[in-house]
């Protein structure tokens, strides 16, 4: 495919840029029209690549794009999943250029969605185009691109259930994850689930003068901080009763297999600009983000935070809390356990509210399957070294739902890198990863029989 890429390089960039220029931010209602525009552009690209049919399908929320190519009704079918929605670009002042004005420099594509996930799903469209036009396509291919992944895919499960027959396939192929490193190719064999909540602690019915009432009325911010601090013990373990009851413990053999991934602690800390790491005792840094659950505070606010001084004892304090989960934890159960515990540890001088937001379950992928071996062979040939299995610390909740509804396993052939800073300013995608991804995907189809 190298020659095909070189021959069509500039066309590829312009087609991808036609997607990157559209601010398809699913979280913001003002971008509703952009969501349709991006979906329609993507459907057109599928048709131009050679799909038998492709179009925009309505859901209860943002639309999905569905396309397909049937080469032989008896052949295996690959369902390619991706998402065309992107994270908000804020803070805009941290970008080196307009996030929706894609550019190429320093060996990378720069712009919101360059990696996550427009750049990565685009690789599948072009690998498909190459295979079809060169007469090498031996599989039926279906494409399902959604517009709500960044807001936890609220509408997609119902759409999938209603279109089971349409989506029937033998495998779900996904590129929406990262590799361990440029020189350490890897294949994710599992991802964590998520339980995300907001908590509110209320003290007095209104803000008070900190001089008149400080020292006699409980400060909700201080109380909330004390409650949050109690959620982790000295060993880095979550203190919510029952939190670890269903955690699937890996065998020593599986931990040894995952430990094959190279890891340099010094470089890791330098990359993050931290002096030391912190986490659950008894597990390595890679294990902590792959096979173990965790609890983090993603935001906290209350009182006065403007310029100058305001001597106020606030009425309320708020925090957003994320719990990453592993098999066999269930998001719904963990949410209930947290809410029960958080209310129980609240002192009598405050009132507590817990509001669940997002939630999904984690999943694992068999690394002994034919599809996994085909992907490993393909990536190994392109990179010149065999990929190692890894467990992703993030969550793509809809993949677990698809696994249950459609009865097919996802195969995570992601080519992003941590240096791409997805979800942050100056998102980018290295050109060599972009092109290597296309080659690897094309070879996968060759080796998966």
GUVOKOL-560027 format. One record per residue (C-alpha): residue in three letters; x negated, y, z negated. Coordinates in steps of 0.2 Angstrom, whole numbers, plus 5000, padded with zeros to 4 digits. Layout:
residues N
ALAXYZ;...
end
This chain:
residues 449
UNK500050005000;UNK498550124998;UNK498550165017;UNK500450195016;UNK500250315002;UNK498850415011;UNK499950425026;UNK501450495017;UNK500550585002;UNK501250755006;UNK502950695010;UNK502950604993;UNK502550754984;UNK503850864992;UNK505150734989;UNK504650714971;UNK504550904969;UNK506350924975;UNK506850824960;UNK505650914948;UNK506351084953;UNK508051044947;UNK508251084928;UNK509250924924;UNK509250954905;UNK510650844899;UNK510750914881;UNK511251084888;UNK513051114894;UNK512451254905;UNK511551134916;UNK513051024920;UNK512951084939;UNK511151044939;UNK511450864933;UNK512550834949;UNK511350924960;UNK509950814954;UNK510950654955;UNK511450694973;UNK509650734978;UNK509150564971;UNK510550474980;UNK509950554996;UNK508150494993;UNK508750314991;UNK509750325007;UNK508150395016;UNK507150255009;UNK508250125016;UNK509650085004;UNK511150005011;UNK512250125001;UNK511950244987;UNK513050374978;UNK513450474963;UNK514650384951;UNK515650474938;UNK515550424919;UNK516350504904;UNK514750614903;UNK513450654916;UNK513450554932;UNK512450394936;UNK511650364953;UNK511850184960;UNK511150114976;UNK510749944983;UNK509949844997;UNK510349665001;UNK509149565011;UNK509749395007;UNK511249354996;UNK510349194990;UNK508749294985;UNK508349354967;UNK508949524963;UNK508049664954;UNK508949804945;UNK507849954944;UNK508350074929;UNK507750244926;UNK508450414921;UNK508450584930;UNK508850694915;UNK507450784906;UNK507050854889;UNK507351044886;UNK505751144891;UNK505651254876;UNK504651334869;UNK504351414886;UNK502951524880;UNK501851364877;UNK501951314896;UNK500551374907;UNK501851394921;UNK503651384924;UNK504151204919;UNK505251184934;UNK504051244947;UNK502951084949;UNK501151104953;UNK499650994957;UNK497951034949;UNK496650944938;UNK497150774946;UNK498850784940;UNK500650834943;UNK501250964931;UNK503051004926;UNK504550944916;UNK504950774921;UNK503350744930;UNK503150584920;UNK504750564910;UNK505550494920;UNK505750574937;UNK503950534942;UNK504050354936;UNK505650314943;UNK505150394960;UNK503750264961;UNK505050124962;UNK505950224976;UNK504350234986;UNK503750054983;UNK505449994989;UNK505250105004;UNK503550035008;UNK504149855006;UNK505649875017;UNK504749975031;UNK503349855031;UNK504449695032;UNK503849635015;UNK505449655005;UNK506049484999;UNK507149524985;UNK508849614984;UNK508649784975;UNK509849884965;UNK509550054957;UNK510350124942;UNK509750304937;UNK510750384923;UNK510850564917;UNK510950544898;UNK509450444892;UNK508750594883;UNK510350614873;UNK510450424869;UNK511550364884;UNK513250394876;UNK514250354892;UNK513250224900;UNK513650064890;UNK515550084894;UNK515050114913;UNK513949954913;UNK515349854905;UNK516549914918;UNK515349874932;UNK514649704927;UNK514849624944;UNK514149774953;UNK512549764942;UNK512349574942;UNK510449544943;UNK509049424938;UNK507949564930;UNK507949744925;UNK506349834930;UNK505949994921;UNK504550124921;UNK504850244907;UNK503450194895;UNK501650224892;UNK500050124894;UNK498750104880;UNK497450204891;UNK496850234908;UNK495550094906;UNK496649984896;UNK498249944906;UNK499649864896;UNK501349804897;UNK502649834883;UNK503449684877;UNK504649764865;UNK505249934858;UNK505949994842;UNK507750044838;UNK508250204830;UNK509450274816;UNK509450464817;UNK510450574804;UNK510650744797;UNK510750774778;UNK511450924769;UNK511250964751;UNK512351104744;UNK512151184727;UNK513051344722;UNK514451404734;UNK513451554741;UNK511651614741;UNK511151694724;UNK509951824718;UNK508351724714;UNK507951834699;UNK509651824692;UNK509951644694;UNK508251564697;UNK507751444684;UNK509551404679;UNK510351344695;UNK509651204705;UNK508851254721;UNK509551144735;UNK507851154745;UNK506851094731;UNK508150964727;UNK508150904745;UNK506250894745;UNK506150794730;UNK507450674737;UNK506550654753;UNK504850624744;UNK505650484735;UNK506150394751;UNK504350324753;UNK503350244740;UNK501450244737;UNK501150104749;UNK502050194763;UNK503550084762;UNK505350144764;UNK506250144747;UNK508050124753;UNK508649954746;UNK508949824759;UNK507949924772;UNK506749774776;UNK507949634773;UNK508149594792;UNK506349644798;UNK505649504810;UNK503949474803;UNK502649424816;UNK501649274814;UNK499749284812;UNK499549214830;UNK500649354837;UNK499749484827;UNK498149424833;UNK498749434851;UNK499349614849;UNK497649654841;UNK496749624858;UNK497249794862;UNK495649904860;UNK495850044847;UNK494550174842;UNK495050254825;UNK493850394827;UNK494450444844;UNK496250424839;UNK496050544824;UNK495050664835;UNK496450664848;UNK497750704835;UNK496550824826;UNK496850744809;UNK495550694796;UNK496450534790;UNK497950424795;UNK499450374783;UNK500650234784;UNK501250064777;UNK499849984768;UNK499249814775;UNK499549854794;UNK498449934807;UNK498950094816;UNK499450004831;UNK500549884821;UNK501350034811;UNK501950104827;UNK502449944836;UNK503049804824;UNK503449894808;UNK504950014804;UNK504650194797;UNK505550344791;UNK505150524796;UNK505850694793;UNK506050774810;UNK506650944804;UNK507051044788;UNK507751214785;UNK508751324773;UNK508651494764;UNK507751634772;UNK506251614784;UNK506251784793;UNK504951924792;UNK504552004775;UNK505351944758;UNK507151904753;UNK507351854735;UNK508651724738;UNK509151564730;UNK509951474745;UNK511651384744;UNK511151244757;UNK509651144763;UNK509651034778;UNK508550904786;UNK508550784801;UNK507950614797;UNK507350474809;UNK507150294805;UNK506250184819;UNK506850004818;UNK506149844823;UNK507049674827;UNK508049614819;UNK508649774810;UNK510349844816;UNK510550034817;UNK512250034811;UNK511849934795;UNK510250044792;UNK511250204793;UNK512550144780;UNK511150084768;UNK510250254770;UNK511850354767;UNK512350244751;UNK510550264744;UNK510450454748;UNK512050484739;UNK511550384724;UNK509950474721;UNK510750644722;UNK510750734705;UNK512350794699;UNK511950974702;UNK512050964721;UNK513350894733;UNK512750784748;UNK513350764766;UNK512550634778;UNK513050644797;UNK512450504808;UNK511950554826;UNK510950434837;UNK510750254835;UNK510150094844;UNK509349924841;UNK507649874846;UNK507249724857;UNK505849614862;UNK505349534879;UNK504649364882;UNK502849374887;UNK502849194894;UNK504149234908;UNK503749224926;UNK504249404928;UNK502949454915;UNK501549354923;UNK501949424940;UNK501849604932;UNK500249554923;UNK499449494939;UNK499949644949;UNK499349764937;UNK497749664934;UNK497349674953;UNK497649864954;UNK496649904939;UNK495349774940;UNK495649714922;UNK497049604915;UNK498349704905;UNK498649674887;UNK500349654879;UNK500949794868;UNK502449844857;UNK503150024861;UNK503450134846;UNK504850234854;UNK506650184859;UNK507550164875;UNK509250114867;UNK510150074883;UNK508949934887;UNK509449834872;UNK511349864877;UNK510949814895;UNK510149654889;UNK511749614879;UNK513049664892;UNK512149594908;UNK511149454900;UNK509549504908;UNK507849554901;UNK507049714904;UNK505249714911;UNK504349874906;UNK503049924919;UNK502650094912;UNK501150194918;UNK501250354908;UNK499850404896;UNK499850494879;UNK498950634887;UNK500450674898;UNK501350754883;UNK503050704887;UNK504450804878;UNK503150944875;UNK502551094885;UNK501351064900;UNK502050884903;UNK500950804917;UNK500650644926;UNK498950594932;UNK498950564951;UNK497950404949;UNK499250334938;UNK500650384949;UNK499850304964;UNK499250144954;UNK501050124948;UNK501750124966;UNK500449994971;UNK500749884955;UNK502649884958;UNK502449834976;UNK501349694971;UNK502549634958;UNK503849604971;UNK502549504980;UNK502149394965;UNK503849374957;UNK504549224966;
end
